Amino acid sequence: MPVESVFPQLEALLPHVQKPIQYVGGELNSTVKNWDECDVRWALMYPDAYEVGLPNQGVMILYEVLNEREGVLAERTYSVWPDLEALMREHGVPQFTVDSHRPVKAFDVFGLSFSTELGYTNMLTALDLAGIPLESKDRTIDDPIVLAGGHAAFNPEPIADFIDAAVIGDGEQAVLDMTRIIREWKAEGRPGGREEVLFRLAKTGGVYIPAFYDVEYLPDGRIGRVVPNKSGVPWRVSKHTVMDLDEWPYPKQPLVPLAETVHERMSVEIFRGCTRGCRFCQAGMITRPVRERSITGIGEMVEKGLKATGFEEVGLLSLSSADHTEIGDIAKGLADRYEDDKIGLSLPSTRVDAFNIDLANELTRNGRRSGLTFAPEGGSERIRKVINKMVSEEDLIRTVSTAYGNGWRQVKLYFMCGLPTETDDDVLQIADMATHVIQKGREVSRSNDIRCTVSIGGFVPKPHTPFQWAPQLSAEETDARLEKLRDKIRGDKKYGRSIGFRYHDGKPGIVEGLLSRGDRRIGAVIRAVYEDGGRFDGWREHFSYDRWMACADKALTAFGVDVDWYTTRERTYEEVLPWDHLDSGLDKDWLWEDWQDALDETEVDDCRWTPCFDCGVCPQMDTSIQIGPTGKKLLPLTVKNAGPTPAARGHAH
């Protein structure tokens, strides 16, 4: 039977909220399918505001992959701001999708994509507004399957009580496999109820159902073991890896937002995975192996995407875009092709050692020349060895002096504070590096009108990385260290004025650390924070450290552990980690050896260009590194306008 739209009730509330446009839907390239002609229905959520959620590639890709299939429907929902939440509660309007304003509770699957753990309270808000019981054990056959995905789902234990299932790794194939299982179960008349469909998903070995696993604890609070409590459920659940990205050219029709969003551009993922081996980087570890999209595949996606959207900028996305084996040809080919249309190109951030001025010039040829962003991550040579970020200060100075010498005026440098074994001196060397950058920049540009912005984030140890055992620096120590750095930069009369300094205090990092390495006991903390009004914890103006600490103190006392136990405590090799039964493909012994290498300040090469280091991913996941060069040029080879461009005159096409 048709599910009614709640838009008539919602519409009456919109004049009373900020930015009502974010709730109305109808974006260019959005899809509305006939409810009754579909038998499996997905509500997809990025648990943050529309302006952050709409551009999210993960949700956009799954939305399109599902909607392309016969008999399958996918709609999107985002977090509502507290002003609308209050009105929805007052007037009984449930959490709705923006595509056709249907209640989220009416769907078969409610899938949430978490790129950060700070979205957990927003998930509880959405469940409650939807009328779905917060805890999975209280749900009935008529409630949707609540599914977590995204990078944070690689340790879903803190939200184990609230989700029915989690998928780790790439979602494209996974959502189609799940759709098939749900469809068959529904066609058979939903035998065995909710438990049966979850069991069928669990049996595949690629969907984690927390309710089918029991966690046993040791007297000192550590985990003894995690065991399946139902026969037929695998001991370990594996991640999904999509091979051959050219077969998955999504999104083909990117969504064009109605309201302003954080990224006003069309994005193409040029490769997935990274083997640089930065020890702090969860994304690089969990997305192995490297899989490049071909230069021709990228060209076709850009062409289709620009036609479908009308955007004037193309973002070439990946964890380290300048590492694509054909990045020079890609940038030049796209700049040539779109010269007349003034389409700008952007790379999210550029590795110091992969940057060259030819590439930078191609990227800015048709767009505006904004600042360049580099991420040395550590201030001293020593700490860069610890984190395996193999960039010397000479490399950096050489790169930025080239940029300043070629007309750039602004460079942004990104660092972390609180890295394992870090001392005050390691952080204070950031000021020296910034000073050298300005000094060299003034020299080569013959101008004092240049800037260097130093941006600093707090380090949070993440699961499935060599630093998963590392102690986290306390918020107080982080703040004290950053204060010394700020004083050093400000005290520099000669160069200090040209150096911008941006940093986050250490408090949000402690909460993120609690959630990222937490186990099931943390669920009680998340629920208490939500019930106390916690929302939008990723937004500085909504985040309350005091609320999180008060709720944690209350909730964790019963278990005999505290926030420090989860954050600033170092783990040993023997300890069972909450996520050990979730297989990212990385061998735990290899991660431990890399952690020991970090403590010895030993660097490891990128296995893309050197022999294998046995991290375990390729044999275990039956995958392999897929890289070019393909030897092809961007298609079509003719530039869009008929007359030769200055760049084309010198060579025949």
Phi, psi and omega per residue, in radians:
M1 nan 2.588 -3.051
P2 -1.153 2.571 3.103
V3 -1.747 2.200 -3.046
E4 -1.271 2.525 3.028
S5 -1.297 2.471 3.105
V6 -1.634 0.179 -3.040
F7 -1.030 -0.700 3.126
P8 -0.962 -0.733 3.115
Q9 -1.241 -0.669 -3.104
L10 -1.162 -0.717 -3.046
E11 -0.996 -0.634 -3.133
A12 -1.152 -0.405 -3.099
L13 -1.561 -0.395 -2.986
L14 -1.075 -0.617 3.121
P15 -1.080 -0.259 -3.053
H16 -1.755 0.141 -3.114
V17 -2.161 2.838 3.070
Q18 -1.337 2.505 3.096
K19 0.842 1.010 -3.131
P20 -1.051 -0.411 -3.071
I21 -1.003 -0.477 -3.082
Q22 -1.232 -0.176 -3.085
Y23 -1.861 -0.011 -2.968
V24 -1.639 -0.312 3.110
G25 1.256 -2.856 3.133
G26 1.375 0.403 3.119
E27 -1.129 2.704 3.027
L28 -1.036 2.324 -3.141
N29 1.318 0.140 3.028
S30 -1.372 2.801 -3.022
T31 -2.148 2.279 3.004
V32 -2.145 2.073 -3.119
K33 -1.903 2.806 3.139
N34 -1.235 2.103 -3.073
W35 -0.985 -0.811 -3.026
D36 -1.283 -0.296 3.141
E37 -1.559 0.015 -3.124
C38 -2.017 2.503 3.141
D39 -1.931 -0.199 3.005
V40 -2.241 2.204 -2.995
R41 -2.231 2.216 -3.092
W42 -1.951 2.347 2.903
A43 -1.863 2.105 -3.090
L44 -1.849 2.316 -3.105
M45 -2.256 2.344 2.842
Y46 -1.793 1.949 -2.924
P47 -1.330 1.092 3.074
D48 -2.647 -3.125 -3.118
A49 -1.105 2.732 3.128
Y50 -0.866 -0.761 -3.027
E51 -1.163 -0.400 3.080
V52 -1.660 -0.648 -3.039
G53 -1.332 -0.666 -3.038
L54 -1.055 -0.796 -3.108
P55 -1.263 -0.095 -3.064
N56 -1.056 2.104 -3.062
Q57 -1.104 -0.714 -3.076
G58 -1.002 -0.883 -3.126
V59 -1.141 -0.725 -3.107
M60 -1.070 -0.706 -3.138
I61 -1.146 -0.846 -3.101
L62 -1.141 -0.642 3.109
Y63 -0.990 -0.764 -3.103
E64 -1.335 -0.735 3.133
V65 -1.014 -0.758 -3.109
L66 -1.256 -0.788 -3.082
N67 -1.187 -0.374 3.087
E68 -1.220 -0.342 -3.053
R69 -1.516 2.456 3.097
E70 -1.070 2.312 3.032
G71 1.327 0.143 3.125
V72 -2.133 2.451 -3.098
L73 -2.296 2.426 3.068
A74 -2.316 2.334 3.062
E75 -2.240 2.852 -3.060
R76 -1.939 2.599 3.007
T77 -2.454 2.603 -3.132
Y78 -2.261 2.957 3.111
S79 -1.223 2.427 3.087
V80 -1.641 2.545 3.133
W81 -1.202 2.733 -3.086
P82 -0.951 -0.520 -3.135
D83 -1.131 -0.750 3.118
L84 -1.300 -0.609 3.125
E85 -0.982 -0.795 -3.114
A86 -1.075 -0.740 -3.137
L87 -1.192 -0.666 3.124
M88 -1.101 -0.717 3.122
R89 -1.139 -0.740 -3.105
E90 -1.120 -0.667 -3.052
H91 -1.808 0.128 3.075
G92 1.185 0.561 3.091
V93 -1.633 2.173 -3.080
P94 -1.427 2.923 3.011
Q95 -0.978 2.291 -2.990
F96 -2.231 2.830 3.022
T97 -1.541 2.643 3.131
V98 -1.414 -0.336 -3.068
D99 -1.232 -0.851 3.078
S100 -2.424 0.358 2.999
H101 0.969 0.660 3.067
R102 -1.569 2.621 -3.140
P103 -1.172 2.347 -3.095
V104 -1.025 -0.565 -3.112
K105 -1.082 -0.370 -3.074
A106 -1.387 -0.186 -3.059
F107 -1.470 2.843 3.102
D108 -1.365 -0.673 -3.112
V109 -2.271 2.359 3.013
F110 -1.961 1.752 -3.047
G111 -1.755 2.209 -3.136
L112 -2.010 2.345 3.139
S113 -1.860 2.010 -3.098
F114 -1.857 1.900 3.012
S115 -1.575 -0.262 3.045
T116 -2.463 2.648 -3.118
E117 -1.249 -0.280 -3.068
L118 -1.265 0.010 3.086
G119 -1.575 0.030 -3.026
Y120 -1.125 -0.689 -3.137
T121 -1.185 -0.567 3.087
N122 -1.132 -0.552 3.071
M123 -1.104 -0.770 -3.122
L124 -1.135 -0.655 3.078
T125 -1.039 -0.809 -3.101
A126 -1.140 -0.734 3.115
L127 -1.052 -0.799 -3.094
D128 -1.139 -0.780 3.112
L129 -1.108 -0.550 -3.115
A130 -1.328 -0.256 -3.075
G131 1.409 0.383 3.087
I132 -1.721 2.251 3.131
P133 -0.919 2.426 -3.078
L134 -1.090 -0.641 -3.084
E135 -1.787 2.434 -3.040
S136 -1.060 -0.551 -3.082
K137 -1.155 -0.319 -3.112
D138 -1.659 0.002 -3.056
R139 -1.491 2.700 -3.128
T140 -1.953 -3.133 -3.129
I141 -1.060 -0.394 -3.096
D142 -1.599 -0.022 3.064
D143 -1.552 2.606 3.106
P144 -1.142 2.771 2.968
I145 -1.348 2.114 -3.123
V146 -1.597 2.048 -2.975
L147 -2.104 2.304 3.081
A148 -1.858 2.448 3.042
G149 -2.485 -3.009 -3.118
G150 1.593 3.054 -3.038
H151 -1.067 -0.653 -3.108
A152 -1.181 -0.341 -3.124
A153 -1.237 -0.151 3.070
F154 -1.192 -0.278 2.859
N155 -2.349 1.487 -3.097
P156 -1.503 0.088 -3.029
E157 -1.017 -0.700 3.119
P158 -1.045 -0.454 3.138
I159 -1.898 0.309 -3.079
A160 -0.994 -0.588 -3.125
D161 -1.235 -0.410 -2.978
F162 -1.754 -0.313 -3.108
I163 -1.885 2.701 3.046
D164 -1.593 -0.506 -3.013
A165 -2.698 2.763 3.025
A166 -2.442 2.525 3.057
V167 -2.109 2.279 3.113
I168 -1.904 2.470 3.127
G169 1.720 -2.741 -3.055
D170 -1.232 2.402 -3.022
G171 -1.628 -0.320 -2.955
E172 -0.943 -0.976 -3.113
Q173 -1.286 -0.630 -3.075
A174 -1.038 -0.756 -3.097
V175 -1.205 -0.526 3.116
L176 -1.260 -0.689 3.088
D177 -1.105 -0.759 3.123
M178 -1.102 -0.721 -3.137
T179 -1.020 -0.741 -3.118
R180 -1.094 -0.764 -3.118
I181 -1.142 -0.748 -3.140
I182 -1.154 -0.699 -3.141
R183 -1.069 -0.806 -3.131
E184 -1.094 -0.761 -3.136
W185 -1.082 -0.740 3.121
K186 -1.168 -0.711 -3.116
A187 -1.109 -0.518 3.129
E188 -1.436 0.020 3.134
G189 1.588 0.448 3.081
R190 0.952 0.887 -3.115
P191 -1.109 2.544 3.061
G192 1.239 0.047 3.048
G193 1.132 -2.749 -3.062
R194 -1.035 -0.722 -3.079
E195 -1.077 -0.657 -3.097
E196 -1.151 -0.782 -3.112
V197 -1.165 -0.653 3.103
L198 -1.146 -0.655 3.120
F199 -1.138 -0.712 3.118
R200 -1.092 -0.658 3.106
L201 -1.176 -0.756 -3.095
A202 -1.104 -0.682 -3.076
K203 -1.036 -0.432 -3.121
T204 -1.165 -0.363 -3.113
G205 1.453 -0.030 -3.108
G206 -2.065 0.081 3.072
V207 -2.243 2.184 -3.105
Y208 -1.604 2.183 3.105
I209 -1.983 1.732 -3.030
P210 -0.948 -0.602 -3.081
A211 -1.108 -0.353 -3.122
F212 -1.562 0.188 3.134
Y213 -2.272 2.405 3.062
D214 -1.865 2.471 3.102
V215 -1.889 2.196 3.108
E216 -1.872 2.392 -3.076
Y217 -1.934 2.614 3.049
L218 -1.498 2.827 -3.128
P219 -0.982 -0.517 -3.096
D220 -1.486 0.105 3.071
G221 1.738 -0.289 3.131
R222 -1.301 2.888 3.129
I223 -1.409 2.320 3.076
G224 -1.429 -0.941 3.055
R225 -2.890 2.845 3.075
V226 -2.070 2.106 -3.051
V227 -2.240 2.482 3.034
P228 -1.115 2.467 3.141
N229 -1.895 0.268 -3.073
K230 -2.545 2.335 -3.094
S231 -1.279 2.559 -3.108
G232 1.648 -0.114 3.124
V233 -1.658 2.270 -3.062
P234 -1.190 2.636 3.092
W235 -1.195 -0.579 3.129
R236 -2.262 2.566 3.132
V237 -1.947 2.326 -3.027
S238 -1.696 2.695 3.079
K239 -1.419 2.756 3.111
H240 -1.679 2.404 3.094
T241 -2.283 2.116 3.082
V242 -1.511 2.144 3.076
M243 -1.759 2.666 -3.116
D244 1.087 1.373 -3.116
L245 -1.077 -0.424 3.129
D246 -1.089 -0.393 3.104
E247 -1.396 -0.174 -3.102
W248 -2.192 1.180 -3.038
P249 -1.436 1.028 -3.089
Y250 -1.858 2.706 -0.145
P251 -1.328 2.415 3.103
K252 -1.448 -0.563 -3.116
Q253 -2.180 1.321 -3.056
P254 -1.021 2.555 3.132
L255 -1.254 2.458 3.075
V256 -1.914 2.024 -3.026
P257 -1.195 2.700 3.076
L258 -1.517 -0.691 -3.135
A259 -1.774 2.875 3.136
E260 -1.100 2.400 3.115
T261 -2.178 3.076 -3.065
V262 -1.212 -0.485 3.119
H263 -2.211 1.919 3.124
E264 -1.701 1.234 -3.131
R265 -2.797 2.900 3.052
M266 -1.669 2.347 -3.080
S267 -2.040 2.492 3.055
V268 -2.207 2.224 3.104
E269 -1.416 1.990 -3.020
I270 -1.562 -0.425 2.883
F271 -2.771 2.849 -3.139
R272 -2.071 2.532 3.121
G273 1.589 2.836 3.099
C274 -2.761 2.402 -3.137
T275 -2.095 0.352 3.085
R276 -1.071 -0.500 3.049
G277 1.362 0.476 3.023
C278 -1.105 2.173 -2.928
R279 -1.275 -0.322 -3.135
F280 -1.519 -0.225 -2.864
C281 -1.627 1.799 3.129
Q282 -1.123 -0.735 -3.100
A283 -1.004 -0.748 -3.128
G284 -1.144 -0.636 -3.105
M285 -1.301 -0.775 -2.993
I286 -1.437 -0.204 -3.120
T287 -1.795 0.159 3.099
R288 -1.070 2.734 -0.100
P289 -1.411 3.051 3.081
V290 -1.257 2.277 3.055
R291 -2.288 1.939 -3.114
E292 -1.542 2.475 2.937
R293 -1.428 2.500 -3.104
S294 -1.244 2.751 3.140
I295 -1.038 -0.661 -3.137
T296 -1.245 -0.648 3.096
G297 -1.093 -0.710 3.124
I298 -1.127 -0.793 -3.127
G299 -1.016 -0.737 -3.134
E300 -1.181 -0.697 3.139
M301 -1.118 -0.722 3.137
V302 -1.102 -0.793 -3.101
E303 -1.067 -0.844 -3.127
K304 -1.129 -0.744 -3.078
G305 -1.132 -0.717 3.128
L306 -1.160 -0.702 3.102
K307 -1.077 -0.677 -3.045
A308 -1.359 -0.342 -2.989
T309 -2.107 -0.578 -3.037
G310 1.352 0.204 3.085
F311 -1.144 2.752 -3.131
E312 -1.944 0.143 3.099
E313 -2.466 2.477 3.102
V314 -2.051 2.153 3.059
G315 -1.645 2.193 3.097
L316 -1.656 1.725 -2.954
L317 -1.643 2.539 2.908
S318 3.104 3.141 -3.131
L319 -1.278 -0.352 -3.086
S320 -2.775 1.233 -2.882
S321 -1.003 -0.582 -3.105
A322 -1.220 -0.113 3.107
D323 -1.488 -0.112 3.110
H324 -1.028 2.356 -3.036
T325 -1.074 -0.381 -3.113
E326 -2.077 0.507 -3.037
I327 -1.044 -0.657 -3.134
G328 -1.066 -0.810 3.135
D329 -1.180 -0.620 3.133
I330 -1.113 -0.878 -3.085
A331 -1.104 -0.775 -3.122
K332 -1.156 -0.780 -3.125
G333 -1.053 -0.750 -3.133
L334 -1.230 -0.709 3.137
A335 -1.115 -0.706 3.083
D336 -1.071 -0.861 -2.995
R337 -1.148 -0.612 -3.040
Y338 -1.892 0.371 -3.099
E339 -0.991 -0.805 -3.093
D340 -1.237 -0.474 -3.102
D341 -1.495 -0.068 -3.134
K342 0.956 0.773 3.089
I343 -1.500 2.135 3.131
G344 -1.495 2.690 3.095
L345 -2.057 2.581 3.065
S346 -2.491 2.561 2.970
L347 -1.938 2.379 -3.059
P348 -0.990 -0.895 3.010
S349 -2.680 2.648 -2.971
T350 -1.973 2.341 3.056
R351 -1.249 2.414 -3.101
V352 -0.962 -0.736 -3.032
D353 -1.493 -0.050 3.116
A354 -1.892 -0.008 -3.058
F355 -1.493 2.402 2.890
N356 -2.487 2.763 -2.961
I357 -1.198 -0.511 3.090
D358 -1.073 -0.796 3.136
L359 -1.074 -0.812 -3.116
A360 -1.065 -0.698 3.134
N361 -1.154 -0.678 3.097
E362 -1.116 -0.702 -3.083
L363 -1.141 -0.531 -3.069
T364 -1.843 0.097 -3.020
R365 -1.041 -0.762 -3.067
N366 -1.793 -0.187 -3.076
G367 -1.913 -2.793 3.132
R368 -1.618 2.659 3.126
R369 -1.574 1.559 -3.138
S370 -1.557 -2.866 -3.117
G371 -1.306 2.859 3.039
L372 -1.830 2.482 3.127
T373 -2.038 2.235 3.061
F374 -2.180 2.636 -3.100
A375 -2.196 1.483 3.065
P376 -1.202 -0.368 3.098
E377 1.195 -0.757 -3.116
G378 -2.116 2.536 -3.066
G379 -1.377 -0.526 -3.086
S380 -1.944 2.736 3.080
E381 -1.002 -0.701 -3.096
R382 -1.079 -0.843 -3.074
I383 -1.220 -0.511 3.091
R384 -1.188 -0.498 3.033
K385 -1.218 -0.704 3.138
V386 -1.034 -0.753 -3.065
I387 -1.591 -0.010 3.132
N388 1.111 0.644 3.066
K389 -1.812 1.641 -2.924
M390 -1.475 1.360 3.131
V391 -2.315 2.155 3.115
S392 -1.577 2.816 3.112
E393 -1.103 -0.584 3.106
E394 -1.067 -0.765 3.103
D395 -0.952 -0.842 -3.062
L396 -1.121 -0.828 -3.101
I397 -1.086 -0.728 3.131
R398 -1.073 -0.774 -3.103
T399 -1.136 -0.851 -3.086
V400 -1.238 -0.529 3.120
S401 -1.192 -0.599 3.052
T402 -1.070 -0.766 -3.117
A403 -1.124 -0.863 3.140
Y404 -1.083 -0.653 -3.139
G405 -1.183 -0.379 -3.140
N406 -1.789 0.377 2.973
G407 1.728 -0.064 3.040
W408 -1.281 2.593 -3.109
R409 -2.085 -0.188 -3.000
Q410 -2.378 2.223 3.064
V411 -2.253 2.384 3.117
K412 -1.977 2.281 3.140
L413 -2.007 2.300 -3.088
Y414 -1.936 2.276 -3.134
F415 -2.289 2.933 3.019
M416 -2.104 2.623 3.086
C417 -2.092 2.469 3.109
G418 1.693 0.290 3.139
L419 -1.195 2.681 -3.129
P420 -0.956 2.427 3.137
T421 1.190 0.086 -3.076
E422 -1.151 2.533 3.045
T423 -2.101 2.999 3.069
D424 -0.973 -0.701 -3.080
D425 -1.078 -0.695 3.125
D426 -1.009 -0.702 -3.100
V427 -1.333 -0.661 -3.136
L428 -1.138 -0.420 3.106
Q429 -1.185 -0.265 3.044
I430 -1.052 -0.704 3.136
A431 -1.102 -0.719 3.132
D432 -1.089 -0.755 -3.121
M433 -1.079 -0.792 -3.131
A434 -1.094 -0.681 3.114
T435 -1.078 -0.784 3.133
H436 -1.105 -0.635 3.130
V437 -1.097 -0.816 -3.139
I438 -1.149 -0.758 -3.139
Q439 -0.974 -0.896 -3.114
K440 -1.155 -0.700 -3.122
G441 -1.072 -0.746 3.124
R442 -1.129 -0.658 -3.106
E443 -1.140 -0.855 -3.042
V444 -1.369 -0.493 -3.095
S445 -1.613 -0.152 -3.074
R446 0.908 0.680 -3.119
S447 -2.574 2.585 3.070
N448 -1.631 -0.045 -3.018
D449 -1.558 0.955 3.094
I450 -2.234 2.760 -3.061
R451 -2.289 2.629 2.968
C452 -2.347 2.150 3.114
T453 -1.831 2.231 3.103
V454 -1.760 2.123 -3.113
S455 -2.070 2.285 -3.015
I456 -2.226 2.267 3.066
G457 -1.977 2.708 3.091
G458 -1.427 2.444 3.131
F459 -1.359 2.310 3.068
V460 -2.123 2.068 3.106
P461 -1.120 2.390 -3.061
K462 -2.123 2.638 3.069
P463 -1.037 2.698 3.081
H464 1.093 0.475 3.020
T465 -2.234 2.834 3.083
P466 -1.065 -0.369 -3.132
F467 -1.586 0.202 -3.135
Q468 -1.150 -0.301 3.117
W469 -1.643 -0.135 -2.930
A470 -1.337 2.598 3.012
P471 -1.303 2.572 3.094
Q472 -1.680 2.547 3.110
L473 -1.293 2.404 -3.129
S474 -1.175 2.774 -3.127
A475 -1.037 -0.688 -3.107
E476 -1.127 -0.790 -3.132
E477 -1.155 -0.685 3.104
T478 -1.033 -0.853 -3.101
D479 -1.095 -0.696 -3.122
A480 -1.135 -0.709 -3.122
R481 -1.152 -0.737 -3.110
L482 -1.218 -0.538 3.109
E483 -1.145 -0.710 3.092
K484 -1.079 -0.716 3.138
L485 -1.136 -0.760 -3.132
R486 -1.059 -0.758 -3.137
D487 -1.092 -0.671 -3.125
K488 -1.157 -0.748 3.134
I489 -1.146 -0.804 -3.099
R490 -1.171 -0.502 -3.091
G491 -1.360 -0.110 -3.113
D492 -1.495 1.782 -3.039
K493 -1.147 -0.569 -3.015
K494 -1.394 -0.730 -3.013
Y495 -2.045 -0.309 -3.013
G496 -0.928 -0.629 -3.092
R497 -1.164 -0.433 -3.113
S498 -1.535 -0.060 -3.090
I499 -1.885 2.049 3.038
G500 -1.481 2.606 -3.105
F501 -2.328 2.040 3.120
R502 -2.180 2.285 3.090
Y503 -2.603 2.734 3.040
H504 -1.732 2.517 3.078
D505 -1.243 2.979 -3.008
G506 -1.346 -0.115 -2.984
K507 -1.220 -0.861 3.129
P508 -1.031 -0.555 -3.140
G509 -1.111 -0.610 3.126
I510 -1.179 -0.709 3.112
V511 -1.164 -0.735 3.117
E512 -1.087 -0.685 3.119
G513 -1.134 -0.698 3.100
L514 -1.055 -0.750 -3.093
L515 -1.360 -0.586 -3.035
S516 -1.329 -0.582 -3.132
R517 -1.928 0.275 -3.107
G518 -1.335 2.940 3.050
D519 -2.052 -2.883 -3.035
R520 -1.104 -0.394 -3.126
R521 -1.157 -0.358 -3.122
I522 -1.266 -0.333 3.104
G523 -0.948 -0.663 -3.137
A524 -1.128 -0.588 3.125
V525 -1.208 -0.819 -3.118
I526 -1.032 -0.760 -3.121
R527 -1.130 -0.728 -3.139
A528 -1.111 -0.704 3.128
V529 -1.126 -0.766 3.115
Y530 -1.048 -0.798 -3.092
E531 -1.184 -0.399 3.115
D532 -1.538 0.090 3.081
G533 1.796 0.145 -3.138
G534 -1.186 2.184 3.121
R535 -2.563 2.694 3.010
F536 0.823 0.919 -3.081
D537 -1.175 -0.281 3.089
G538 -1.389 -0.101 -3.121
W539 -1.789 2.179 -3.059
R540 -0.945 -0.694 -3.065
E541 -1.288 -0.256 3.140
H542 -1.838 -0.257 -3.041
F543 -1.342 2.355 3.068
S544 -2.230 1.867 3.118
Y545 -1.102 -0.729 -3.096
D546 -1.076 -0.672 3.132
R547 -1.119 -0.789 -3.139
W548 -1.089 -0.757 -3.104
M549 -1.175 -0.715 3.140
A550 -1.123 -0.767 -3.138
C551 -1.167 -0.659 3.141
A552 -1.161 -0.752 3.137
D553 -0.999 -0.781 -3.095
K554 -1.200 -0.821 -3.012
A555 -1.296 -0.557 -3.009
L556 -1.575 -0.285 -3.109
T557 -0.955 -0.724 -3.113
A558 -1.028 -0.495 -3.087
F559 -1.642 -0.084 3.137
G560 1.265 0.398 3.071
V561 -2.245 2.909 3.119
D562 -2.477 -3.090 -3.079
V563 -1.038 -0.744 -3.138
D564 -1.057 -0.620 -3.124
W565 -1.036 -0.629 3.141
Y566 -1.500 -0.441 -2.965
T567 -1.892 -1.047 -2.973
T568 -1.589 0.048 -3.140
R569 -1.537 2.358 3.047
E570 -1.443 2.452 3.120
R571 -1.656 2.725 3.088
T572 -1.785 2.931 -3.129
Y573 -1.039 -0.652 -3.045
E574 -1.266 -0.398 -2.994
E575 -1.128 2.355 3.027
V576 -1.365 2.093 -3.124
L577 -1.538 2.602 -3.025
P578 -0.986 -0.405 -3.050
W579 -1.861 0.187 -3.060
D580 -1.072 -0.424 -3.122
H581 -1.507 0.042 3.078
L582 -1.879 2.087 -2.940
D583 -1.679 1.862 3.113
S584 -1.518 0.033 -3.118
G585 1.613 -0.324 -3.109
L586 -1.422 2.330 -3.133
D587 -1.315 2.227 -3.062
K588 -1.083 -0.636 3.112
D589 -1.148 -0.623 3.106
W590 -1.142 -0.741 3.109
L591 -1.073 -0.743 3.141
W592 -1.099 -0.758 3.121
E593 -1.078 -0.658 3.126
D594 -1.191 -0.598 3.070
W595 -1.122 -0.729 3.091
Q596 -1.147 -0.686 3.071
D597 -1.051 -0.667 3.128
A598 -1.079 -0.787 -3.125
L599 -1.143 -0.483 3.082
D600 -1.547 0.043 -3.121
E601 1.041 0.736 3.139
T602 -1.800 2.254 3.136
E603 -1.561 2.671 3.107
V604 -2.202 2.427 -3.109
D605 -1.286 2.981 3.080
D606 -1.429 2.106 -3.047
C607 -1.262 -0.068 3.086
R608 -1.183 -0.530 -3.059
W609 -1.993 -0.080 -3.070
T610 -2.201 3.010 3.095
P611 -1.045 2.768 -3.077
C612 -1.104 2.511 3.078
F613 -1.793 0.155 3.122
D614 1.078 0.808 3.061
C615 -1.237 -0.322 3.051
G616 1.818 -0.332 -2.981
V617 -1.097 -0.885 -3.005
C618 -1.090 -0.903 3.139
P619 -1.177 -0.688 -3.028
Q620 -1.207 -0.658 -3.089
M621 -1.700 0.069 -3.087
D622 0.911 0.872 -3.129
T623 -2.226 3.088 3.056
S624 -2.703 2.799 3.098
I625 -1.146 2.308 3.111
Q626 -2.096 1.832 3.124
I627 -2.378 2.816 3.103
G628 -1.326 -2.658 -0.004
P629 -1.354 2.582 3.112
T630 -1.450 -0.334 -3.106
G631 1.380 0.006 -3.139
K632 -1.624 2.852 3.032
K633 -1.868 2.903 -3.125
L634 -1.075 2.369 3.111
L635 -1.761 2.687 -0.247
P636 -1.248 2.769 -3.006
L637 -1.370 -0.294 3.135
T638 -1.411 2.501 3.042
V639 -1.278 2.667 -2.983
K640 -1.038 -0.706 3.124
N641 -1.555 2.769 -2.996
A642 -1.282 -0.724 -3.077
G643 -1.212 2.600 3.139
P644 -1.204 2.426 3.063
T645 -1.448 2.852 3.105
P646 -0.942 -0.651 -3.102
A647 -1.201 -0.495 -3.025
A648 -1.554 -0.292 -3.027
R649 -1.112 -0.568 -3.043
G650 -1.288 -0.318 -3.123
H651 -2.462 2.616 3.129
A652 -1.314 2.504 3.080
H653 -1.467 nan nan
